[in-house]
Amino acid sequence: MAGHERWRAMPTLKNHGISDELVRKLREANENLVVTSLRAQDLQDQAQAVVQRQTEFLSMLAHELRNPLAPISMAADILEKISGADPQLPRIQQIIARQVGHMKRLLDDLLDASRVSSGKITLKKCHLLLADVVQSAAEISQPMLDSHNQELTINLPHQPVVIDGDATRLSQVFSNLLINASKYSPQGKSISLSVCHSADGQVAVAIKDQGVGIEPEVQAYIFDLFTQAPRTLDRSEGGLGIGLSMVRALVELHGGSVRVHSEGLGHGSDFTVLLPLAAKSDPPETDRAERAEQAVPAAPARSCRILIIEDNVDANETLNFCLSAEGHAVASAFDGPTGLAMARQGDFDVVMCDIGLPGMDGYEVLRHLRASGVQPVPHCIAMTGYDSQDHRARADNAGFDTYLVKPVPLETLQKILAKICPVASSG
């Protein structure tokens, strides 16, 4: 109604000495404003659609790449167990394991970059001891440092430093920076990580290397997505140019900032992360107990009756081989309907089920299995290449007890099976 009143009032403008030409221009300007607003909304909708398609594509890409990584990872575990058969096998097994780990990190970085761009990363914050976060990052980075024969020196303040943050994501920040420092430093060089209090209630974490350095013009955009410093054509330490972009995104989500300084090529690099100190209220949580538990070798499990539902033949067979070698009774199915029929008829302790299956996906398999009232109810493990909150929520709703993303280390499975099928205590 207001719009009609505005247009009806236009002719009266002539009574105030305003010409018809000016009225026409005002109407044209109003029409152009409406058209421009509609175009802007259309462009925004198109951009959101592009981001959605990109996220879906990257999720599918990660799934398709994780599927072949799973049997390769399991095969490496098998090689480790039979390494005494040939003196060269341990070296071959270590090469395969390192490359599988490298591929997994690349996939994780790619998906994290997609989550950042679409605003889907959420933090689980609590009060943390910075020393614990640094220690975790150092442990993650150690294999890369060892492969380059490099020494990491860590300097921490005498008094504990407490921050408010997500332990996993902050560990990712500092491990990314340490791995990056190792990657661009020569063999045998040292890398340092120093922590000190900064101004304005912040703490500064500086990581310095003696590597190739960064040219001044590159430093201005080194944290941009898919940006890398110039390197030789051999790309011996390749990457996607995602790690530093993820570092900046995660640090900013914590209310901090990150900067880089280098005197140029051949003079090393200095990355500094600034994070706000936690308010002095709740005591800090520590993950030392959790990390100590993870360091304990997997307890033995009694023989479990296990059903594997996996359409990738290599993944199915290698997993079957590994679990059978551990003394478990293992059966295999290669599609959803067959797996469901076997699960209904069999007396299984554990069902390990892929999500993307022919004939019936893993969600449907679990829903039908739960609805069938089969007894005893098996512990159902989703083993999939999909890694998103949406897929995890759907798996939980379908009735999965555990959600694992491929490739799954054999040690992880051993620990889970030890809890499901514990060895009976004597007496």
NORVENRA-V84157 format. One record per run of one state. SS is the DSSP state (H for helix, E for strand, - for the rest). FROM is the first residue (numbers start at 0). TO is the last residue. If there is no record, write none. Layout:
SS:FROM:TO, SS:FROM:TO
//
This chain:
-:0:0, H:1:15, -:16:18, H:19:80, -:81:81, H:82:84, -:85:87, H:88:116, -:117:124, E:125:128, H:129:146, -:147:149, E:150:154, -:155:160, E:161:164, -:165:165, H:166:182, -:183:188, E:189:196, -:197:200, E:201:207, -:208:214, H:215:218, -:219:241, H:242:252, -:253:255, E:256:260, -:261:268, E:269:276, -:277:283, E:284:284, -:285:286, H:287:294, -:295:299, E:300:300, -:301:303, E:304:308, -:309:311, H:312:324, -:325:327, E:328:332, -:333:334, H:335:344, -:345:348, E:349:352, -:353:360, H:361:370, -:371:377, E:378:383, -:384:387, H:388:397, -:398:400, E:401:404, -:405:408, H:409:419, -:420:420, E:421:421, -:422:426
//
